[in-house]
Protein backbone atom coordinates (compact mmCIF):
# COMPACT_ATOMS: atom_id res chain seq x y z
CA UNK A 1 0.00 0.00 0.00
CA UNK A 2 1.30 3.45 -0.93
CA UNK A 3 1.59 5.95 1.88
CA UNK A 4 0.04 9.41 1.56
CA UNK A 5 3.52 10.97 1.63
CA UNK A 6 4.77 8.74 -1.16
CA UNK A 7 1.64 9.42 -3.23
CA UNK A 8 2.11 13.17 -2.71
CA UNK A 9 5.79 12.98 -3.70
CA UNK A 10 4.85 11.02 -6.82
CA UNK A 11 2.20 13.62 -7.68
CA UNK A 12 4.64 16.51 -7.22
CA UNK A 13 7.32 14.81 -9.30
CA UNK A 14 4.86 14.10 -12.08
CA UNK A 15 3.52 17.65 -12.02
CA UNK A 16 7.08 19.03 -12.12
CA UNK A 17 7.95 16.96 -15.20
CA UNK A 18 4.68 17.70 -16.98
CA UNK A 19 5.00 21.40 -16.12
CA UNK A 20 8.50 21.47 -17.59
CA UNK A 21 7.32 19.77 -20.77
CA UNK A 22 4.32 22.10 -21.03
CA UNK A 23 6.60 25.14 -20.70
CA UNK A 24 9.03 23.94 -23.36
CA UNK A 25 6.16 23.06 -25.67
CA UNK A 26 4.50 26.44 -25.17
CA UNK A 27 7.70 28.38 -25.76
CA UNK A 28 8.48 26.48 -28.95
CA UNK A 29 4.96 26.25 -30.41
CA UNK A 30 3.32 29.54 -29.44
CA UNK A 31 2.92 31.79 -32.47
CA UNK A 32 3.61 34.84 -30.26
CA UNK A 33 7.06 33.57 -29.25
CA UNK A 34 9.78 35.28 -31.26
CA UNK A 35 12.23 33.18 -33.26
CA UNK A 36 15.21 34.12 -31.07
CA UNK A 37 13.42 32.76 -28.01
CA UNK A 38 12.42 29.57 -29.81
CA UNK A 39 16.03 29.06 -30.93
CA UNK A 40 17.38 29.72 -27.42
CA UNK A 41 14.88 27.32 -25.86
CA UNK A 42 15.61 24.68 -28.49
CA UNK A 43 19.37 24.97 -27.99
CA UNK A 44 19.13 24.50 -24.25
CA UNK A 45 16.16 22.18 -23.86
CA UNK A 46 16.48 19.76 -26.79
CA UNK A 47 19.79 18.38 -25.45
CA UNK A 48 18.18 17.97 -22.01
CA UNK A 49 15.22 16.14 -23.53
CA UNK A 50 17.51 13.89 -25.57
CA UNK A 51 19.57 13.12 -22.46
CA UNK A 52 16.41 12.35 -20.48
CA UNK A 53 15.12 9.96 -23.14
CA UNK A 54 18.51 8.30 -23.56
CA UNK A 55 18.84 7.95 -19.80
CA UNK A 56 15.40 6.39 -19.61
CA UNK A 57 15.83 3.88 -22.40
CA UNK A 58 19.42 2.97 -21.45
CA UNK A 59 18.11 1.18 -18.38
CA UNK A 60 15.92 -1.00 -20.57
CA UNK A 61 18.28 -3.18 -22.60
CA UNK A 62 17.97 -6.85 -23.42
CA UNK A 63 19.99 -9.20 -21.28
CA UNK A 64 21.42 -12.52 -22.50
CA UNK A 65 18.10 -14.28 -21.97
CA UNK A 66 16.08 -11.67 -23.88
CA UNK A 67 14.61 -9.91 -20.85
CA UNK A 68 14.65 -6.19 -20.14
CA UNK A 69 17.31 -5.27 -17.61
CA UNK A 70 15.01 -2.62 -16.12
CA UNK A 71 11.61 -4.31 -16.16
CA UNK A 72 12.56 -7.98 -16.16
CA UNK A 73 9.91 -8.58 -18.80
CA UNK A 74 10.42 -9.75 -22.36
CA UNK A 75 12.42 -7.25 -24.41
CA UNK A 76 11.44 -4.94 -26.01
CA UNK A 77 9.58 -3.89 -22.90
CA UNK A 78 6.74 -1.37 -22.67
CA UNK A 79 9.19 1.50 -22.05
CA UNK A 80 11.16 0.81 -25.23
CA UNK A 81 8.01 0.11 -27.23
CA UNK A 82 6.36 3.35 -26.07
CA UNK A 83 9.46 5.48 -26.64
CA UNK A 84 9.87 4.08 -30.15
CA UNK A 85 6.18 4.50 -30.96
CA UNK A 86 6.07 8.12 -29.77
CA UNK A 87 9.27 9.03 -31.61
CA UNK A 88 7.86 7.57 -34.82
CA UNK A 89 4.40 9.13 -34.36
CA UNK A 90 4.31 11.77 -31.59
CA UNK A 91 0.56 12.36 -31.99
CA UNK A 92 -0.07 8.82 -30.72
CA UNK A 93 0.59 10.06 -27.18
CA UNK A 94 -2.73 11.87 -27.36
CA UNK A 95 -4.51 8.70 -28.45
CA UNK A 96 -2.94 6.72 -25.59
CA UNK A 97 -3.47 9.49 -23.01
CA UNK A 98 -6.42 11.63 -24.16
CA UNK A 99 -6.39 13.80 -21.02
CA UNK A 100 -3.07 15.43 -21.98
C-alpha positions, 0 to 999 in steps of 0.5 A: 500500500502506498503511503500518503507521503509517497503518493504526494511525492509522486504527484509533485514529481509528475507535475514538475515533469509535466509542467516542464514539458508544457513550458518547453512546448508552449515556448516552442509552439506559441505563435507569439514567441519570437524566433530568437526565443524559440532558438534559445529554448531549443538549444538549451532544452532539446539536449536535455530532452535527448539526455532524459530519453537516452537515460530512460531507455538505457536502463531498458536493454535486453539481457542474454536471456532476452529480458529487459534489464530494467523491467525484467519482462520480455524485451522490447519492454513497454518502455522501449516500445512506447518510446519508439512508438512516440518518436515515430508518431508523436501524436499517438501520445494523445490517443494513448493518453487523451487527457493530456 
